Amino acid sequence: MNTVNRQKVMNLLGLAMRAGKLVTGEELTIADIRRQKAKVVFVATDASDNTRKKIKDKSSYYKVPCFELFSEAEITQMIGKPRKVFGVLDAGFAKKIKELIEG
């Protein structure tokens, strides 16, 4: 993913947070993956191996796209909360974000 698209994704995620369309935190995100509410999930590149594995396994089981693109510091900057895991709940935001990431 190029830097322009990366910045666009970061901006979209910040907007989604302000619009109340993100779920943040490991347990809440897993619960929303199970309920099929999370459309896209992000896990920090510097999250623990256990956390990354747990989120990726849940995501693949429930067929939710999962990305490891940002560090915890970048996620904190985007959404204004120190988090390692978050999910996008809105289908519109999720579709645009996937388009930008996958090119």
NUKE-371213 format. One record per atom (N, C-alpha, C): residue in three letters; atom name; x, y, z. Coordinates in pm, 1 decimal. Layout:
<recs>
<rec code="ala" site="CA" east="X" north="Y" up="Z"/>
...
</recs>
This chain:
<recs>
<rec code="met" site="N" east="85.1" north="-117.9" up="0.0"/>
<rec code="met" site="CA" east="0.0" north="0.0" up="0.0"/>
<rec code="met" site="C" east="89.3" north="123.7" up="0.0"/>
<rec code="asn" site="N" east="59.0" north="217.1" up="-89.9"/>
<rec code="asn" site="CA" east="142.4" north="337.5" up="-96.9"/>
<rec code="asn" site="C" east="109.2" north="434.9" up="16.1"/>
<rec code="thr" site="N" east="195.2" north="535.7" up="33.8"/>
<rec code="thr" site="CA" east="179.6" north="627.7" up="146.7"/>
<rec code="thr" site="C" east="53.4" north="713.5" up="136.1"/>
<rec code="val" site="N" east="12.6" north="747.8" up="13.7"/>
<rec code="val" site="CA" east="-109.3" north="828.1" up="-3.3"/>
<rec code="val" site="C" east="-229.5" north="748.6" up="45.4"/>
<rec code="asn" site="N" east="-241.6" north="623.2" up="0.4"/>
<rec code="asn" site="CA" east="-353.5" north="539.3" up="43.5"/>
<rec code="asn" site="C" east="-346.7" north="510.9" up="193.0"/>
<rec code="arg" site="N" east="-226.6" north="492.4" up="244.0"/>
<rec code="arg" site="CA" east="-209.1" north="467.8" up="387.9"/>
<rec code="arg" site="C" east="-264.7" north="585.9" up="467.4"/>
<rec code="gln" site="N" east="-231.9" north="707.3" up="421.8"/>
<rec code="gln" site="CA" east="-280.6" north="827.9" up="489.3"/>
<rec code="gln" site="C" east="-432.9" north="838.8" up="476.9"/>
<rec code="lys" site="N" east="-487.2" north="802.6" up="360.5"/>
<rec code="lys" site="CA" east="-632.5" north="806.3" up="339.9"/>
<rec code="lys" site="C" east="-702.8" north="708.6" up="434.4"/>
<rec code="val" site="N" east="-644.0" north="589.7" up="450.6"/>
<rec code="val" site="CA" east="-701.4" north="489.6" up="542.2"/>
<rec code="val" site="C" east="-699.1" north="544.1" up="685.0"/>
<rec code="met" site="N" east="-587.7" north="605.2" up="724.2"/>
<rec code="met" site="CA" east="-576.3" north="661.1" up="858.8"/>
<rec code="met" site="C" east="-682.1" north="770.3" up="880.6"/>
<rec code="asn" site="N" east="-700.9" north="855.7" up="779.4"/>
<rec code="asn" site="CA" east="-801.2" north="962.3" up="789.8"/>
<rec code="asn" site="C" east="-942.4" north="904.6" up="800.2"/>
<rec code="leu" site="N" east="-969.8" north="803.1" up="718.3"/>
<rec code="leu" site="CA" east="-1102.1" north="739.0" up="721.6"/>
<rec code="leu" site="C" east="-1128.9" north="674.8" up="857.7"/>
<rec code="leu" site="N" east="-1028.0" north="610.9" up="913.8"/>
<rec code="leu" site="CA" east="-1044.8" north="546.4" up="1044.0"/>
<rec code="leu" site="C" east="-1069.4" north="649.1" up="1154.2"/>
<rec code="gly" site="N" east="-1003.1" north="763.6" up="1145.5"/>
<rec code="gly" site="CA" east="-1027.1" north="871.8" up="1241.3"/>
<rec code="gly" site="C" east="-1169.8" north="923.2" up="1229.0"/>
<rec code="leu" site="N" east="-1215.8" north="937.6" up="1105.2"/>
<rec code="leu" site="CA" east="-1352.9" north="982.5" up="1078.5"/>
<rec code="leu" site="C" east="-1454.5" north="880.6" up="1131.1"/>
<rec code="ala" site="N" east="-1426.4" north="751.7" up="1106.7"/>
<rec code="ala" site="CA" east="-1515.1" north="645.1" up="1154.4"/>
<rec code="ala" site="C" east="-1524.2" north="647.4" up="1307.0"/>
<rec code="met" site="N" east="-1412.3" north="675.0" up="1372.6"/>
<rec code="met" site="CA" east="-1411.2" north="681.4" up="1519.2"/>
<rec code="met" site="C" east="-1501.6" north="794.5" up="1566.7"/>
<rec code="arg" site="N" east="-1487.8" north="912.1" up="1503.5"/>
<rec code="arg" site="CA" east="-1569.6" north="1026.4" up="1543.5"/>
<rec code="arg" site="C" east="-1717.2" north="1001.7" up="1513.9"/>
<rec code="ala" site="N" east="-1744.5" north="920.6" up="1411.7"/>
<rec code="ala" site="CA" east="-1883.1" north="889.2" up="1375.3"/>
<rec code="ala" site="C" east="-1940.7" north="776.5" up="1462.0"/>
<rec code="gly" site="N" east="-1857.1" north="720.7" up="1549.2"/>
<rec code="gly" site="CA" east="-1903.9" north="613.3" up="1637.5"/>
<rec code="gly" site="C" east="-1919.2" north="480.0" up="1566.3"/>
<rec code="lys" site="N" east="-1840.5" north="458.3" up="1461.4"/>
<rec code="lys" site="CA" east="-1851.5" north="336.2" up="1381.6"/>
<rec code="lys" site="C" east="-1737.6" north="238.1" up="1405.6"/>
<rec code="leu" site="N" east="-1660.6" north="259.1" up="1512.8"/>
<rec code="leu" site="CA" east="-1552.6" north="166.3" up="1546.6"/>
<rec code="leu" site="C" east="-1581.4" north="101.0" up="1681.2"/>
<rec code="val" site="N" east="-1535.2" north="-21.8" up="1694.6"/>
<rec code="val" site="CA" east="-1534.6" north="-88.1" up="1824.9"/>
<rec code="val" site="C" east="-1387.1" north="-104.5" up="1859.7"/>
<rec code="thr" site="N" east="-1349.0" north="-66.6" up="1982.8"/>
<rec code="thr" site="CA" east="-1207.4" north="-72.5" up="2018.2"/>
<rec code="thr" site="C" east="-1185.6" north="-165.1" up="2137.2"/>
<rec code="gly" site="N" east="-1067.7" north="-222.6" up="2141.6"/>
<rec code="gly" site="CA" east="-1033.2" north="-314.5" up="2249.2"/>
<rec code="gly" site="C" east="-1052.1" north="-458.5" up="2204.5"/>
<rec code="glu" site="N" east="-968.0" north="-544.4" up="2258.2"/>
<rec code="glu" site="CA" east="-964.1" north="-685.3" up="2214.8"/>
<rec code="glu" site="C" east="-1096.0" north="-758.5" up="2239.2"/>
<rec code="glu" site="N" east="-1146.6" north="-754.7" up="2362.1"/>
<rec code="glu" site="CA" east="-1266.6" north="-833.1" up="2395.8"/>
<rec code="glu" site="C" east="-1390.4" north="-784.0" up="2322.0"/>
<rec code="leu" site="N" east="-1409.7" north="-652.4" up="2316.7"/>
<rec code="leu" site="CA" east="-1526.8" north="-596.7" up="2246.6"/>
<rec code="leu" site="C" east="-1520.7" north="-627.5" up="2097.2"/>
<rec code="thr" site="N" east="-1401.2" north="-619.8" up="2040.2"/>
<rec code="thr" site="CA" east="-1385.0" north="-648.7" up="1897.7"/>
<rec code="thr" site="C" east="-1416.7" north="-795.6" up="1869.7"/>
<rec code="ile" site="N" east="-1366.6" north="-886.6" up="1953.7"/>
<rec code="ile" site="CA" east="-1394.7" north="-1030.0" up="1936.6"/>
<rec code="ile" site="C" east="-1544.9" north="-1055.8" up="1946.2"/>
<rec code="ala" site="N" east="-1610.2" north="-989.9" up="2041.4"/>
<rec code="ala" site="CA" east="-1755.7" north="-1007.0" up="2056.6"/>
<rec code="ala" site="C" east="-1828.7" north="-962.8" up="1929.8"/>
<rec code="asp" site="N" east="-1785.5" north="-851.5" up="1870.5"/>
<rec code="asp" site="CA" east="-1850.4" north="-802.3" up="1748.1"/>
<rec code="asp" site="C" east="-1814.6" north="-886.2" up="1625.7"/>
<rec code="ile" site="N" east="-1698.2" north="-950.6" up="1626.5"/>
<rec code="ile" site="CA" east="-1665.0" north="-1044.2" up="1517.8"/>
<rec code="ile" site="C" east="-1761.8" north="-1161.8" up="1526.3"/>
<rec code="arg" site="N" east="-1782.1" north="-1213.5" up="1647.7"/>
<rec code="arg" site="CA" east="-1873.9" north="-1326.3" up="1667.8"/>
<rec code="arg" site="C" east="-2016.2" north="-1292.2" up="1625.2"/>
<rec code="arg" site="N" east="-2058.4" north="-1167.9" up="1653.7"/>
<rec code="arg" site="CA" east="-2194.9" north="-1125.7" up="1620.2"/>
<rec code="arg" site="C" east="-2207.8" north="-1083.2" up="1474.6"/>
<rec code="gln" site="N" east="-2097.7" north="-1094.8" up="1397.7"/>
<rec code="gln" site="CA" east="-2095.6" north="-1056.7" up="1256.4"/>
<rec code="gln" site="C" east="-2119.8" north="-906.8" up="1237.1"/>
<rec code="lys" site="N" east="-2086.1" north="-826.8" up="1338.5"/>
<rec code="lys" site="CA" east="-2103.2" north="-681.6" up="1328.5"/>
<rec code="lys" site="C" east="-1978.4" north="-614.7" up="1272.0"/>
<rec code="ala" site="N" east="-1861.0" north="-667.7" up="1305.9"/>
<rec code="ala" site="CA" east="-1735.6" north="-609.5" up="1257.7"/>
<rec code="ala" site="C" east="-1717.5" north="-645.8" up="1110.9"/>
<rec code="lys" site="N" east="-1692.2" north="-544.2" up="1028.1"/>
<rec code="lys" site="CA" east="-1675.4" north="-566.6" up="883.6"/>
<rec code="lys" site="C" east="-1528.2" north="-580.5" up="845.9"/>
<rec code="val" site="N" east="-1442.3" north="-509.1" up="917.7"/>
<rec code="val" site="CA" east="-1297.2" north="-514.2" up="898.1"/>
<rec code="val" site="C" east="-1234.2" north="-501.3" up="1036.3"/>
<rec code="val" site="N" east="-1126.6" north="-576.4" up="1059.5"/>
<rec code="val" site="CA" east="-1058.6" north="-571.5" up="1189.2"/>
<rec code="val" site="C" east="-912.1" north="-534.8" up="1169.1"/>
<rec code="phe" site="N" east="-860.5" north="-454.2" up="1260.0"/>
<rec code="phe" site="CA" east="-719.3" north="-416.2" up="1257.6"/>
<rec code="phe" site="C" east="-655.1" north="-458.3" up="1388.5"/>
<rec code="val" site="N" east="-533.9" north="-509.7" up="1378.5"/>
<rec code="val" site="CA" east="-456.3" north="-544.3" up="1497.7"/>
<rec code="val" site="C" east="-318.9" north="-479.1" up="1481.9"/>
<rec code="ala" site="N" east="-267.3" north="-423.3" up="1590.4"/>
<rec code="ala" site="CA" east="-139.5" north="-350.9" up="1585.4"/>
<rec code="ala" site="C" east="-25.3" north="-445.2" up="1547.9"/>
<rec code="thr" site="N" east="68.7" north="-392.4" up="1470.7"/>
<rec code="thr" site="CA" east="185.0" north="-472.0" up="1430.3"/>
<rec code="thr" site="C" east="270.2" north="-507.6" up="1551.6"/>
<rec code="asp" site="N" east="262.2" north="-424.7" up="1656.2"/>
<rec code="asp" site="CA" east="342.9" north="-450.3" up="1776.3"/>
<rec code="asp" site="C" east="261.3" north="-512.2" up="1890.6"/>
<rec code="ala" site="N" east="143.1" north="-565.8" up="1858.1"/>
<rec code="ala" site="CA" east="65.2" north="-639.4" up="1958.9"/>
<rec code="ala" site="C" east="136.0" north="-771.8" up="1986.5"/>
<rec code="ser" site="N" east="105.1" north="-834.3" up="2099.1"/>
<rec code="ser" site="CA" east="170.9" north="-960.2" up="2133.3"/>
<rec code="ser" site="C" east="132.4" north="-1069.5" up="2033.2"/>
<rec code="asp" site="N" east="217.2" north="-1168.9" up="2019.9"/>
<rec code="asp" site="CA" east="190.7" north="-1280.5" up="1927.1"/>
<rec code="asp" site="C" east="57.4" north="-1347.1" up="1960.2"/>
<rec code="asn" site="N" east="31.2" north="-1363.1" up="2089.8"/>
<rec code="asn" site="CA" east="-92.1" north="-1426.2" up="2134.6"/>
<rec code="asn" site="C" east="-215.2" north="-1346.6" up="2088.8"/>
<rec code="thr" site="N" east="-210.8" north="-1215.2" up="2108.1"/>
<rec code="thr" site="CA" east="-322.2" north="-1128.0" up="2068.0"/>
<rec code="thr" site="C" east="-341.9" north="-1133.0" up="1916.9"/>
<rec code="arg" site="N" east="-231.4" north="-1121.3" up="1842.4"/>
<rec code="arg" site="CA" east="-241.7" north="-1123.5" up="1695.4"/>
<rec code="arg" site="C" east="-301.0" north="-1256.0" up="1648.2"/>
<rec code="lys" site="N" east="-255.7" north="-1367.2" up="1706.5"/>
<rec code="lys" site="CA" east="-305.5" north="-1498.2" up="1666.3"/>
<rec code="lys" site="C" east="-454.5" north="-1511.3" up="1698.6"/>
<rec code="lys" site="N" east="-493.5" north="-1469.2" up="1819.5"/>
<rec code="lys" site="CA" east="-632.9" north="-1480.2" up="1861.7"/>
<rec code="lys" site="C" east="-725.3" north="-1402.4" up="1766.9"/>
<rec code="ile" site="N" east="-687.0" north="-1279.5" up="1736.0"/>
<rec code="ile" site="CA" east="-770.0" north="-1194.6" up="1649.4"/>
<rec code="ile" site="C" east="-774.4" north="-1250.0" up="1507.3"/>
<rec code="lys" site="N" east="-658.8" north="-1292.0" up="1455.7"/>
<rec code="lys" site="CA" east="-654.8" north="-1346.7" up="1318.8"/>
<rec code="lys" site="C" east="-735.7" north="-1475.8" up="1307.7"/>
<rec code="asp" site="N" east="-726.1" north="-1562.1" up="1408.5"/>
<rec code="asp" site="CA" east="-801.5" north="-1687.4" up="1406.9"/>
<rec code="asp" site="C" east="-952.2" north="-1660.6" up="1408.7"/>
<rec code="lys" site="N" east="-996.2" north="-1571.1" up="1498.3"/>
<rec code="lys" site="CA" east="-1139.3" north="-1535.9" up="1505.0"/>
<rec code="lys" site="C" east="-1185.0" north="-1476.6" up="1372.3"/>
<rec code="ser" site="N" east="-1104.2" north="-1385.2" up="1318.8"/>
<rec code="ser" site="CA" east="-1140.5" north="-1318.3" up="1193.5"/>
<rec code="ser" site="C" east="-1153.4" north="-1417.0" up="1078.8"/>
<rec code="ser" site="N" east="-1058.5" north="-1508.3" up="1067.2"/>
<rec code="ser" site="CA" east="-1065.0" north="-1602.6" up="955.4"/>
<rec code="ser" site="C" east="-1181.1" north="-1699.8" up="973.4"/>
<rec code="tyr" site="N" east="-1210.1" north="-1740.4" up="1097.1"/>
<rec code="tyr" site="CA" east="-1321.7" north="-1831.4" up="1122.3"/>
<rec code="tyr" site="C" east="-1454.9" north="-1767.6" up="1082.4"/>
<rec code="tyr" site="N" east="-1471.3" north="-1640.0" up="1117.7"/>
<rec code="tyr" site="CA" east="-1596.6" north="-1570.2" up="1086.2"/>
<rec code="tyr" site="C" east="-1589.7" north="-1494.1" up="952.7"/>
<rec code="lys" site="N" east="-1480.2" north="-1515.5" up="878.8"/>
<rec code="lys" site="CA" east="-1460.3" north="-1455.0" up="746.9"/>
<rec code="lys" site="C" east="-1467.8" north="-1301.8" up="747.8"/>
<rec code="val" site="N" east="-1397.2" north="-1243.5" up="844.0"/>
<rec code="val" site="CA" east="-1386.5" north="-1097.9" up="853.5"/>
<rec code="val" site="C" east="-1243.5" north="-1060.3" up="814.6"/>
<rec code="pro" site="N" east="-1225.9" north="-968.4" up="718.0"/>
<rec code="pro" site="CA" east="-1089.3" north="-929.1" up="679.4"/>
<rec code="pro" site="C" east="-1014.3" north="-869.6" up="799.4"/>
<rec code="cys" site="N" east="-890.3" north="-913.4" up="816.6"/>
<rec code="cys" site="CA" east="-807.8" north="-866.2" up="928.2"/>
<rec code="cys" site="C" east="-675.8" north="-812.1" up="873.2"/>
<rec code="phe" site="N" east="-638.4" north="-692.3" up="915.5"/>
<rec code="phe" site="CA" east="-515.8" north="-629.7" up="864.7"/>
<rec code="phe" site="C" east="-422.4" north="-593.3" up="978.2"/>
<rec code="glu" site="N" east="-292.2" north="-607.7" up="950.2"/>
<rec code="glu" site="CA" east="-185.9" north="-563.9" up="1041.5"/>
<rec code="glu" site="C" east="-106.2" north="-458.3" up="968.3"/>
<rec code="leu" site="N" east="-147.8" north="-332.3" up="981.6"/>
<rec code="leu" site="CA" east="-82.8" north="-225.8" up="905.3"/>
<rec code="leu" site="C" east="-20.7" north="-118.2" up="992.0"/>
<rec code="phe" site="N" east="-75.7" north="-99.5" up="1110.9"/>
<rec code="phe" site="CA" east="-35.4" north="14.3" up="1192.4"/>
<rec code="phe" site="C" east="17.8" north="-31.3" up="1327.7"/>
<rec code="ser" site="N" east="110.2" north="49.0" up="1381.8"/>
<rec code="ser" site="CA" east="161.5" north="21.0" up="1516.3"/>
<rec code="ser" site="C" east="61.2" north="74.3" up="1618.2"/>
<rec code="glu" site="N" east="80.8" north="36.2" up="1743.1"/>
<rec code="glu" site="CA" east="-8.4" north="84.7" up="1848.9"/>
<rec code="glu" site="C" east="-5.5" north="237.7" up="1855.5"/>
<rec code="ala" site="N" east="112.7" north="296.5" up="1836.0"/>
<rec code="ala" site="CA" east="125.6" north="443.0" up="1839.9"/>
<rec code="ala" site="C" east="43.2" north="508.2" up="1728.7"/>
<rec code="glu" site="N" east="47.1" north="449.5" up="1608.8"/>
<rec code="glu" site="CA" east="-30.9" north="504.6" up="1497.1"/>
<rec code="glu" site="C" east="-181.0" north="490.4" up="1522.6"/>
<rec code="ile" site="N" east="-221.2" north="376.7" up="1578.5"/>
<rec code="ile" site="CA" east="-363.2" north="354.9" up="1609.9"/>
<rec code="ile" site="C" east="-408.6" north="456.7" up="1714.5"/>
<rec code="thr" site="N" east="-326.9" north="476.9" up="1817.2"/>
<rec code="thr" site="CA" east="-358.9" north="574.7" up="1921.9"/>
<rec code="thr" site="C" east="-376.3" north="713.6" up="1860.7"/>
<rec code="gln" site="N" east="-288.0" north="749.2" up="1768.5"/>
<rec code="gln" site="CA" east="-295.0" north="879.4" up="1702.1"/>
<rec code="gln" site="C" east="-423.8" north="890.9" up="1619.4"/>
<rec code="met" site="N" east="-462.1" north="782.5" up="1550.5"/>
<rec code="met" site="CA" east="-581.1" north="784.6" up="1464.0"/>
<rec code="met" site="C" east="-710.1" north="795.8" up="1542.3"/>
<rec code="ile" site="N" east="-724.3" north="712.4" up="1645.0"/>
<rec code="ile" site="CA" east="-853.9" north="703.2" up="1712.4"/>
<rec code="ile" site="C" east="-857.9" north="774.0" up="1847.8"/>
<rec code="gly" site="N" east="-743.2" north="822.8" up="1893.1"/>
<rec code="gly" site="CA" east="-741.1" north="899.2" up="2016.9"/>
<rec code="gly" site="C" east="-745.3" north="816.0" up="2143.9"/>
<rec code="lys" site="N" east="-729.0" north="684.5" up="2130.2"/>
<rec code="lys" site="CA" east="-726.3" north="595.8" up="2247.4"/>
<rec code="lys" site="C" east="-613.1" north="496.4" up="2229.3"/>
<rec code="pro" site="N" east="-541.6" north="462.7" up="2337.3"/>
<rec code="pro" site="CA" east="-435.9" north="361.8" up="2323.0"/>
<rec code="pro" site="C" east="-496.5" north="221.7" up="2308.9"/>
<rec code="arg" site="N" east="-498.6" north="169.5" up="2188.8"/>
<rec code="arg" site="CA" east="-556.5" north="37.9" up="2161.7"/>
<rec code="arg" site="C" east="-465.0" north="-41.4" up="2068.0"/>
<rec code="lys" site="N" east="-474.4" north="-174.3" up="2079.7"/>
<rec code="lys" site="CA" east="-400.1" north="-262.4" up="1989.0"/>
<rec code="lys" site="C" east="-493.0" north="-328.0" up="1888.1"/>
<rec code="val" site="N" east="-621.8" north="-332.3" up="1918.9"/>
<rec code="val" site="CA" east="-719.2" north="-401.5" up="1833.6"/>
<rec code="val" site="C" east="-843.7" north="-314.9" up="1819.1"/>
<rec code="phe" site="N" east="-893.5" north="-304.5" up="1696.0"/>
<rec code="phe" site="CA" east="-1022.3" north="-237.9" up="1676.3"/>
<rec code="phe" site="C" east="-1087.9" north="-289.1" up="1549.1"/>
<rec code="gly" site="N" east="-1218.2" north="-269.5" up="1542.6"/>
<rec code="gly" site="CA" east="-1294.4" north="-314.8" up="1426.7"/>
<rec code="gly" site="C" east="-1381.7" north="-203.6" up="1372.3"/>
<rec code="val" site="N" east="-1406.7" north="-208.1" up="1240.9"/>
<rec code="val" site="CA" east="-1494.5" north="-112.4" up="1173.8"/>
<rec code="val" site="C" east="-1632.6" north="-177.1" up="1163.6"/>
<rec code="leu" site="N" east="-1735.0" north="-108.6" up="1214.8"/>
<rec code="leu" site="CA" east="-1869.5" north="-165.0" up="1218.2"/>
<rec code="leu" site="C" east="-1954.7" north="-123.4" up="1097.9"/>
<rec code="asp" site="N" east="-1917.7" north="-14.6" up="1032.3"/>
<rec code="asp" site="CA" east="-1998.1" north="38.0" up="922.3"/>
<rec code="asp" site="C" east="-1954.9" north="-21.0" up="788.9"/>
<rec code="ala" site="N" east="-2050.6" north="-73.0" up="712.1"/>
<rec code="ala" site="CA" east="-2020.4" north="-138.3" up="583.8"/>
<rec code="ala" site="C" east="-1960.5" north="-40.4" up="483.1"/>
<rec code="gly" site="N" east="-2006.6" north="83.2" up="482.1"/>
<rec code="gly" site="CA" east="-1955.1" north="184.0" up="388.4"/>
<rec code="gly" site="C" east="-1808.4" north="215.9" up="413.8"/>
<rec code="phe" site="N" east="-1775.8" north="244.2" up="540.2"/>
<rec code="phe" site="CA" east="-1635.7" north="270.9" up="577.0"/>
<rec code="phe" site="C" east="-1549.5" north="148.9" up="544.0"/>
<rec code="ala" site="N" east="-1598.6" north="30.2" up="579.9"/>
<rec code="ala" site="CA" east="-1521.9" north="-93.5" up="559.9"/>
<rec code="ala" site="C" east="-1491.5" north="-115.5" up="411.5"/>
<rec code="lys" site="N" east="-1591.0" north="-91.9" up="326.4"/>
<rec code="lys" site="CA" east="-1573.9" north="-112.9" up="181.8"/>
<rec code="lys" site="C" east="-1465.1" north="-20.2" up="127.9"/>
<rec code="lys" site="N" east="-1471.0" north="108.1" up="164.1"/>
<rec code="lys" site="CA" east="-1373.4" north="206.8" up="115.4"/>
<rec code="lys" site="C" east="-1233.7" north="174.1" up="167.1"/>
<rec code="ile" site="N" east="-1225.0" north="135.6" up="294.3"/>
<rec code="ile" site="CA" east="-1095.2" north="103.6" up="354.3"/>
<rec code="ile" site="C" east="-1032.5" north="-17.4" up="283.9"/>
<rec code="lys" site="N" east="-1112.8" north="-121.3" up="258.1"/>
<rec code="lys" site="CA" east="-1062.1" north="-240.8" up="188.4"/>
<rec code="lys" site="C" east="-1014.4" north="-205.2" up="47.4"/>
<rec code="glu" site="N" east="-1090.2" north="-119.0" up="-21.8"/>
<rec code="glu" site="CA" east="-1050.2" north="-76.0" up="-157.1"/>
<rec code="glu" site="C" east="-913.6" north="-7.9" up="-153.3"/>
<rec code="leu" site="N" east="-894.2" north="83.3" up="-57.0"/>
<rec code="leu" site="CA" east="-767.5" north="155.5" up="-47.1"/>
<rec code="leu" site="C" east="-651.8" north="62.3" up="-12.0"/>
<rec code="ile" site="N" east="-675.1" north="-32.9" up="77.6"/>
<rec code="ile" site="CA" east="-569.0" north="-123.9" up="120.4"/>
<rec code="ile" site="C" east="-532.1" north="-221.4" up="8.5"/>
<rec code="glu" site="N" east="-633.7" north="-277.5" up="-55.6"/>
<rec code="glu" site="CA" east="-608.1" north="-379.0" up="-157.6"/>
<rec code="glu" site="C" east="-576.9" north="-319.4" up="-294.5"/>
<rec code="gly" site="N" east="-584.5" north="-189.3" up="-304.7"/>
<rec code="gly" site="CA" east="-550.0" north="-121.1" up="-429.1"/>
<rec code="gly" site="C" east="-659.4" north="-133.0" up="-530.0"/>
</recs>
